[in-house]
Amino acid sequence: MTRSGRPRQVPQLTLLGRGAPTDESLVRAHLEGDRAAFGLLVHRHERLVLALVRRYARTPEEAADLVQQSFLRAFAAAGRVFPRMRLGEPGAFRAWLLRLSVNVGKNHARDGRRWRLEPVEAMELPAGGTGVTERIEAEQQKRLVRAALDGLSRRQREVFGLRVDGELPFAEVARVLGITENNAKVNFHHAMRRLRAQLGGEGER
Amino acid sequence: MNVDCELLGALLSERRRGELSAEQADSLTAHLGGCARCRDEAEALGSVLAVVELPPVSAAEIEALRARRVSSPPPPIPGRDWRFPAVLVAAAAAAVLTVSVRPAPHLRREGVETGAADRTELLPAGTSQELFPDLGSDGADQPVDTADDDALSLEEPGLFGNLDG
């Protein structure tokens, strides 16, 4: 409240205009002190960030932690990065956020313990009943996929994650990674061939 | 449209998601009809795609994520524990300081009195904490931006332009 008793005027960009505000306008609002702006960015992108980082997590809780870490890092860096961001280019914030999230996931996975293939005895499985065999097989399959993904090159892994987990079109994958669309597609093709080789059958050598 | 065999995996992924135009889809089909290598590979890569894809993020997962965000403070950045290196740094610094203030051996042999040496021998355990009170404290384990910090930088000119300009 102000001295005159009227509510303090806080920039309320979030409600301006007919359509939803762009990411870049929310970034500007955040820089101008709109405390709700960053929350809207989180709300808008949390599903995509979760889709990207959950591949690096072993449990839903771990995935949720990675999402939080991604946004915390984004928030912490906002004061340094946002003023230099080219806000005239649509998608600049999203590309930056996705790159950051992929790196948070990669850093998490860098600890080999989280990606190590573990014996069946170490798996959390129900004591009995139906579906145990299926769960074991599903868990083993998941771990084989993780191990195969671990065998990809860094670029292939990034392209794969953004395309398969993030479901981004190749044009946006290329934009996030700062490469050409054709390069993204070729990397994806070789990633798939290598996964094929790792998961059984012929492929990348 | 000519189909590049090196793009087959990407084209199959795009076709799977319905992202190809009718013309592109027809070109791919025609190519697979005439290229035995790609035809064989397409089947295998399609199987791989089916195996590696995760189910879409569910509404329940999003709700759990939001509830968790509200109810629990975030954990530290995983895989980063800077307390241990900070203690090592403090110990190394204390060791260097200790060595530097000891009298030279020839002086000790000759019985030269050095106040510094006396003080060194009287240093109690935990001296490093007294000399470097900030090291090893809670403030020392703050994450330090290192390799992963490239995510926070703006080094991609394609995304954010020349920042120096």
Interface residues (C-beta under 8 A of the other chain):
Chain A: E46 R47 L50 A51 R54 R55 P60 E61 A64 D65 L66 V67 Q68 Q69 L72 R73 A77 R80 V81 R84 M85 R86 E89 A92 A95 W96 R99 L100 S101 V102 N103 V104 K106 N107 H108 R110 D111 Q141 V145 A148 L149 F160 R163 V164 D165 E167 P169 F170 R175 V176 G178 N182 A184 K185 V186 F188 H189 H190 A191 M192 R193 L195 R196 L199 G201 E202 G203
Chain B: E6 L7 L8 G9 A10 L11 L12 S13 E14 R17 E19 E41 A44 L45 S47 V48 L49 V51 V52 E53 L54 P56 V57 E61 I62 A64 L65 R66 R68 R69 P74 P75 I77 P78 G79 A147 D148 D150 A151 L152 S153 L154 E156 P157 G158 L159 F160 G161 L163
